[in-house]
Amino acid sequence: KNLICLCNTCHTKFDKPRTVDDYRELISIKKKVLLLTENKLLWGDTKIENDIQEIIKILATEKIDLTNEDILKYDPKEIDKKVNDTITILTKRNIHRNVQDYFQVVKNKFVEMDKTTPLTTEIISSQVRTHYLLLCKQHTEINQKVIYDAMVSWLTKRSNKDNKEASEIIISYFIQNCEVFDDIS
């Protein structure tokens, strides 16, 4: 963890002349790589039901009517109470928008899935919650932006669907539903 591997060209560039800013930049890159590596190790430990793929597929490919009366009407302060200063304004806005536009769509899909296969929603919710808790345990200083990004990456990879936006919608759903960013944050 305390080594930084560089090719000959980068090593020469770094050594001649080495500045404090260059050193800090390399350390910053190394920390990001270590964080990504740690997050990927958790991916193997935290399972997600294959049924989530169906919801991701619908979000990514089907035209969804966002004008019906089932759209969630909520006080935006609810999400604001769950997030802290470590999450960016743009990410918070994205979460708000995802919840406003898609919460009821995702919830209805979970209800449909539970009619076919009971307890599917409960299992997926507990898997999301477990992965969130593992991330909190791994990161002693809880940074919600880092955790949100890690949750989205995990769901994208574990669901075998390469659609980050749909994964963001589902993680936003679970933020609103309290599996992510609850009292621990």
Secondary structure as UniProt FT lines:
FT   HELIX           8..15
FT   TURN            16..17
FT   HELIX           20..45
FT   TURN            50..51
FT   HELIX           52..61
FT   TURN            69..70
FT   HELIX           77..82
FT   TURN            85..86
FT   HELIX           89..116
FT   TURN            118..119
FT   HELIX           120..138
FT   HELIX           144..158
FT   TURN            159..160
FT   HELIX           164..176
FT   TURN            177..178
FT   TURN            183..184
//
